[in-house]
Amino acid sequence: MTRRERRVDVAIIGGGPVGMLLAAELALQRISVLVVETRTEPDDRPRAGTVHARSLSLLARRGFLPAARARDIVRDAGAMRRAPFQFAGMPVLSITAPAVEPAPIAGIAQARLEAAFERRARALGAEVLRGHTARAVVAEDDLVHVRVETAAGGIGEPITARYVVGADGARGLVAGCGDFPSRAVPATMNAIAGLATSLTPDIPPGWHHTPAGWTLHNPNPGGAARIIALDFSGPAATRDIPDTGEYLQRLGTVLGAPPALADISRLTRFSDYGRFRTRMRSGRLLVIGDAAHVHYPLGGQGLNTGMQDAFTLGWRLHRVLTGRSDDSLLEDWSRERVAVAEAVVANTVLQSRMMNPAMTDLRDAVVAMLGVPVVHDAVAELISGQFQAGFQHDLVVTRDDGSTRTLSELLTAGKSVAIRPDRDTPLPTEEPGCVVATGKVTPEQPWVSALVRPDGYLERTC
């Protein structure tokens, strides 16, 4: 008997937050999509919890977060909001975002994002195969074949897709099946993160540096807190899951004496190893998130950059799959995202060097440079993702009848939005299915009419 084959437009290998978000974006565009994920539940280990300004804006454009109301945009036009933030563990940055956007930063657990994206993807018709692991990916001229294994070790139904996207992590399968060259920076330190309850004040809250390294303690009055030991004595000799003994030893090395901890769980290790793919597309294979760029996990930049990969890729895949664009659109996406990844990896490498107790001269020099406003602002925009040019901040379109729509509301459907002041002004596009908004724009913009891409970036202005 011939085994039934699943045929989809896009198969996503890896169902973490980045893979689930891309699935939701594709399903919103009515693209048939299937996610293959080994884990049976969202990953609840203590991981990234900081969502930055650009990602918050993108999430608001799809209704995952509340966007500014029309009257608030009119009231707050031109105003800015600020939030303090750390750079290399030191409180030397101020993240700024327009007041018409959700916020400069927000704390949202990675597991919560993954669950929300999965709910949206499933509700829109995406298929999610949890408890399945991709074991082989074979790309042909027009199709890609995926072989999967079930949790019980059996052979799952074969999958055939027009494109396969790897969101399967730093050592994922998809990147190894295509031509994805990379640039890497070797690890110089090692760290262990976990959930634990501190029984004494041995570990100060927040970032704390010692002659041997750093600790990070996020106190949690309701239970176990995230506690991290960052040891700069050299890279770890293994990548396995650490045990409680090693965790306490690492904390003791950094603090000078082992701390008293209870309820230790969810241990993971990481380092300041950095790598980015110099190409994120190889024929019908693409990589996003940690499969495309991995680095020292400071300030949630990996999660944020991965979510931005997904937001910028989904609509492009839709255009290519529906024949409205050729695959050069995917090449353009790859070049844009590689440049972003390179910048993110570079800043995390710098932060690691600054945190090394043996390199205090570098730390002091960079901190002094951050006192120069133009340098400070450039670094803050890099950390928050706002250095990516061409993003259209939220605005209000007021129709002749007095009714209003915000740009976030117009983009919720995931379609391009064409904005013009009146019906006598030609549309800036002939794109079918585009959402058209005609009326007075507030706040005033440097353009008369504009075409805004589904990801919120300007595609054309007049």
C-alpha positions in Angstrom: 0.0 0.0 0.0 1.3 3.4 -0.9 1.7 5.7 2.1 -0.4 8.9 1.8 1.6 12.0 1.1 1.0 15.4 2.6 1.3 18.2 0.0 1.5 21.8 1.1 2.9 25.1 -0.2 5.3 25.6 2.7 6.6 23.2 5.4 8.2 24.8 8.4 10.7 22.6 10.4 10.7 23.9 13.9 7.7 25.1 15.9 9.2 27.6 18.4 7.9 31.1 18.4 9.6 32.1 15.1 8.3 29.0 13.2 4.8 29.4 14.7 4.7 33.1 13.8 5.7 32.4 10.2 3.0 29.7 10.0 0.4 32.3 11.2 1.6 34.8 8.7 1.4 32.3 5.8 -2.0 31.0 6.9 -3.2 34.6 7.1 -2.3 34.8 3.4 -4.3 31.6 2.7 -1.1 29.6 2.0 -1.2 26.0 2.9 1.4 25.5 5.6 2.5 22.6 7.9 4.7 22.9 11.0 6.8 19.9 12.1 7.9 20.2 15.8 9.6 17.6 18.0 8.2 19.0 21.3 4.7 18.2 22.3 4.2 21.4 24.3 5.6 25.0 24.1 9.1 25.3 25.6 8.7 26.8 29.1 12.4 27.0 29.9 13.6 30.5 31.1 14.5 32.1 27.8 14.0 35.5 26.1 11.5 37.7 27.7 12.2 41.1 26.3 10.3 42.3 23.2 11.7 45.5 21.6 10.0 48.4 19.9 10.1 47.3 16.3 8.8 43.8 17.2 6.0 45.3 19.4 4.9 47.5 16.5 4.8 44.4 14.2 2.8 42.4 16.7 0.4 45.3 17.1 -0.1 45.4 13.3 -1.5 41.9 13.5 -3.6 42.3 16.6 -1.4 40.2 18.9 -1.0 43.3 21.1 -3.2 46.4 21.5 -2.3 49.2 19.1 -2.7 52.9 19.8 -6.3 54.2 19.3 -7.0 56.9 16.7 -7.6 59.7 19.2 -4.3 58.8 21.0 -2.3 58.9 17.8 -3.7 62.3 17.1 -2.9 63.4 20.6 0.6 61.9 20.8 1.8 62.7 17.3 5.5 63.7 17.5 5.9 62.6 21.1 8.4 60.0 22.2 8.5 57.4 25.1 11.7 56.2 26.8 12.6 53.2 28.8 15.9 52.4 30.5 17.8 49.4 29.3 21.1 47.6 29.8 24.1 47.3 27.4 26.6 44.6 28.5 24.9 44.4 31.8 25.2 48.1 32.6 22.2 50.5 32.7 23.6 52.9 30.1 20.9 52.9 27.4 17.6 54.6 27.0 15.4 53.0 24.4 13.1 55.5 22.6 10.0 54.8 20.5 7.3 57.0 19.0 4.4 57.5 21.3 2.1 56.3 18.5 3.6 52.8 18.9 2.9 50.3 21.7 6.1 50.9 23.8 9.9 51.0 23.7 10.2 47.6 25.4 7.9 45.0 27.1 8.4 41.9 29.0 6.6 38.9 27.4 7.7 35.4 28.0 8.9 33.5 24.9 6.6 30.6 25.8 3.6 32.9 25.9 4.4 34.2 22.4 4.8 30.7 21.0 1.5 29.7 22.4 -0.3 32.8 21.0 1.3 32.3 17.6 0.3 28.6 17.5 -3.3 29.4 18.4 -3.5 32.0 15.6 -1.8 29.6 13.1 -4.2 26.8 13.9 -7.2 29.1 13.9 -6.3 30.2 10.4 -5.9 26.7 9.1 -2.2 25.9 9.5 -1.5 22.2 10.4 0.9 21.6 13.3 2.5 18.2 13.8 3.8 18.2 17.4 5.6 15.1 18.5 7.2 14.7 15.0 10.8 15.2 14.0 12.1 15.9 10.5 14.8 13.5 9.7 15.6 14.2 6.0 15.0 17.1 3.6 15.6 16.6 -0.1 15.2 19.5 -2.5 14.4 19.1 -6.2 13.9 21.7 -8.9 10.3 22.4 -8.1 9.5 20.5 -4.8 11.1 19.6 -1.5 10.5 16.2 0.2 10.5 15.9 4.0 10.8 12.6 5.9 9.5 12.7 9.4 9.6 10.4 12.4 6.9 10.1 15.1 7.6 10.4 18.8 7.3 6.6 19.1 10.1 6.2 16.4 7.7 5.3 13.6 7.8 6.7 10.1 5.4 9.6 9.6 3.6 10.4 6.4 6.0 11.9 3.9 5.6 15.6 3.2 6.1 17.4 -0.1 6.2 21.2 -0.2 7.0 23.9 -2.7 9.3 25.6 -0.1 10.7 24.4 3.2 11.7 26.9 5.9 14.1 25.9 8.7 13.2 27.4 12.1 14.9 24.5 13.8 17.6 26.2 15.7 21.4 26.7 15.5 22.1 23.0 14.7 19.0 22.4 12.7 18.5 20.0 9.8 17.4 22.4 7.1 20.6 24.5 7.0 22.7 21.4 6.5 20.6 20.3 3.5 21.3 23.5 1.4 24.0 25.9 0.6 24.1 28.2 3.6 27.6 29.5 4.2 28.3 31.3 7.5 30.6 33.5 9.4 31.4 32.5 13.0 33.0 34.0 16.1 34.3 31.4 18.6 33.0 31.2 22.1 35.1 32.8 24.9 32.9 32.2 28.0 30.2 29.9 29.3 26.9 30.4 31.1 24.2 28.3 32.8 20.6 29.6 33.2 17.9 28.0 35.4 15.0 28.6 37.6 15.7 28.6 41.3 14.7 30.1 44.6 17.4 32.0 46.4 17.4 31.2 50.2 19.8 34.0 51.1 20.7 37.4 49.6 23.9 36.0 48.1 22.8 36.8 44.5 21.8 40.5 44.2 18.8 41.3 41.9 19.5 42.4 38.4 22.9 42.3 36.7 25.8 41.9 39.1 29.5 41.7 38.1 32.4 40.1 40.1 36.1 39.5 39.3 35.1 36.2 37.7 32.0 37.1 35.7 28.4 38.1 36.1 25.1 36.9 37.5 21.6 37.8 36.5 18.8 37.4 39.0 15.2 38.2 38.1 13.4 37.9 41.5 10.0 36.3 41.3 7.8 36.8 44.4 5.5 34.1 43.2 8.0 31.3 42.9 11.3 30.3 41.3 13.3 33.0 39.6 15.5 33.1 36.6 19.1 33.0 37.8 22.1 32.9 35.4 25.8 32.5 36.0 28.1 33.9 33.3 31.7 32.5 33.7 34.4 34.1 31.7 37.1 31.6 32.5 36.7 30.0 29.0 34.2 28.1 26.8 32.5 25.0 28.1 33.9 21.7 27.0 30.4 20.2 26.4 27.0 21.2 25.0 25.0 18.7 27.1 22.3 19.7 29.5 23.9 20.8 32.8 23.1 19.2 36.1 22.4 20.9 39.5 26.0 20.3 40.7 27.5 22.1 37.7 25.0 24.9 38.0 25.9 25.5 41.7 29.6 25.2 40.9 29.4 27.7 38.1 27.5 30.2 40.4 30.1 29.6 43.1 32.9 30.3 40.7 31.4 33.7 39.7 30.2 34.7 43.2 33.2 33.4 45.2 31.1 30.9 47.2 28.3 28.6 46.3 24.8 30.2 47.0 22.0 28.6 48.9 19.3 27.7 46.3 16.2 25.5 46.2 13.8 24.3 43.6 16.4 24.3 40.9 15.0 23.3 37.4 15.0 24.1 33.7 18.8 24.3 33.4 20.3 25.3 30.0 23.7 26.4 28.9 24.8 29.0 26.4 27.9 31.0 25.4 28.9 34.0 23.5 29.4 32.0 20.3 28.2 34.0 17.3 27.3 33.0 13.8 25.2 34.3 11.0 24.4 32.7 7.6 25.7 34.9 4.7 22.8 33.5 2.7 19.3 32.7 4.1 17.9 31.2 1.0 19.2 28.2 -1.0 16.8 27.4 -3.8 13.6 26.2 -2.2 15.1 26.1 1.3 15.1 29.1 3.6 16.3 29.6 7.2 15.1 32.0 9.9 15.6 32.7 13.6 18.4 30.8 15.3 18.8 28.6 12.2 20.1 31.7 10.4 21.8 33.7 13.2 22.8 32.7 16.7 24.7 34.8 19.3 25.2 35.8 22.9 21.6 36.0 24.3 21.5 39.6 25.6 18.3 41.6 25.7 16.2 39.1 23.6 17.7 40.2 20.4 17.7 36.6 19.0 13.9 36.3 19.5 13.2 39.7 18.2 15.3 39.3 15.1 13.7 36.0 14.4 10.2 37.4 14.7 11.2 40.1 12.3 12.5 37.4 9.9 9.1 35.8 9.9 7.1 39.1 9.5 9.2 40.1 6.5 9.2 36.6 4.9 5.6 35.6 5.0 4.1 38.1 2.5 7.1 37.6 0.2 6.5 33.9 0.0 2.8 34.6 -0.7 3.7 36.8 -3.6 6.1 34.2 -5.1 3.8 31.3 -4.5 0.9 33.1 -6.2 3.0 34.1 -9.2 2.8 37.9 -8.4 6.6 38.1 -8.1 9.5 35.9 -9.2 11.9 34.4 -6.7 14.3 37.4 -6.8 12.0 38.8 -4.1 13.3 36.0 -1.8 16.9 36.9 -2.7 16.2 40.5 -1.8 14.8 39.3 1.5 17.9 37.2 2.2 20.2 40.1 1.6 18.2 42.4 3.8 18.0 39.9 6.7 21.7 38.9 6.5 22.7 42.6 6.9 20.4 42.8 10.0 21.8 39.5 11.4 25.4 40.7 10.9 24.8 43.9 12.8 23.1 42.0 15.7 25.9 39.5 16.0 28.5 42.3 16.0 26.8 44.1 18.8 26.5 41.0 21.0 30.2 40.1 20.4 31.1 43.6 21.6 28.9 43.3 24.7 30.5 40.0 25.6 34.0 41.5 25.3 32.9 44.4 27.5 31.6 42.0 30.2 34.9 40.1 30.3 36.5 41.0 33.6 39.9 41.0 31.8 38.8 43.7 29.4 37.7 46.6 31.6 39.5 49.1 29.4 37.2 48.2 26.5 34.2 48.4 28.7 35.1 51.8 30.0 35.9 53.1 26.5 32.6 52.0 25.1 30.6 53.4 28.0 32.3 56.7 27.5 31.4 56.6 23.8 27.8 55.9 24.7 27.8 59.3 26.5 27.9 60.9 23.0 24.2 61.3 22.1 24.5 60.3 18.4 26.4 57.1 19.4 24.0 56.3 22.2 21.0 56.7 19.9 22.5 54.6 17.1 23.2 51.7 19.6 19.7 52.0 21.1 18.1 51.8 17.7 20.3 48.8 16.9 19.2 47.0 20.1 15.5 47.8 19.6 15.5 46.9 15.9 14.6 50.4 14.9 17.7 50.8 12.8 16.0 49.0 10.0 15.0 51.8 7.7 11.6 52.5 5.9 9.2 51.5 8.7 5.9 53.4 8.6 4.8 54.4 12.1 1.2 54.3 13.0 -1.1 57.0 11.7 -4.8 57.8 11.3 -6.7 58.1 8.0 -9.8 60.3 8.4 -12.4 59.7 5.7 -14.8 62.4 4.3 -17.6 61.1 6.6 -15.4 61.6 9.7 -14.7 58.0 10.4 -11.2 56.9 11.1 -8.9 53.9 10.6 -5.4 53.5 12.0 -2.6 51.9 9.9 -2.4 49.1 12.5 -6.1 48.3 11.9 -5.6 48.5 8.1 -2.7 46.0 8.2 -4.4 43.4 10.5 -5.5 41.4 7.4 -1.9 41.1 6.3 -2.4 42.9 3.0 -0.6 45.9 1.5 -2.2 49.2 2.3 -2.4 52.0 -0.3 -3.1 55.5 1.3 -4.1 58.6 -0.7 -5.5 62.0 0.4 -8.5 62.0 -2.0 -10.1 60.1 -4.9 -8.5 62.5 -7.4 -5.0 61.3 -6.4 -3.9 58.2 -8.3 -3.2 55.1 -6.2 0.5 54.4 -5.7 -0.1 50.8 -6.9 -2.2 48.6 -9.1 -1.7 45.6 -6.8 -4.8 43.4 -6.7 -6.3 42.8 -3.3 -4.6 45.8 -1.8 -6.5 47.6 1.0 -7.2 51.2 -0.1 -7.5 54.0 2.5 -8.6 57.5 1.3 -8.6 60.5 3.5 -6.6 63.0 5.6 -3.6 61.5 7.2 -2.6 62.4 10.8 0.2 63.0 11.8 1.4 64.7 8.6 3.8 62.6 6.5 6.6 63.5 4.1 4.6 61.8 1.3 1.3 62.5 -0.4 0.4 58.9 -1.1 2.1 55.7 -0.1 2.0 51.9 -0.5 2.8 50.2 2.8 3.9 46.5 2.7 2.1 43.9 4.8 5.0 44.0 7.2 4.6 47.7 7.8 7.5 49.0 5.7 7.0 51.5 2.9 7.2 50.0 -0.5 6.4 53.1 -2.6 5.7 56.8 -1.9 4.6 59.8 -4.1 
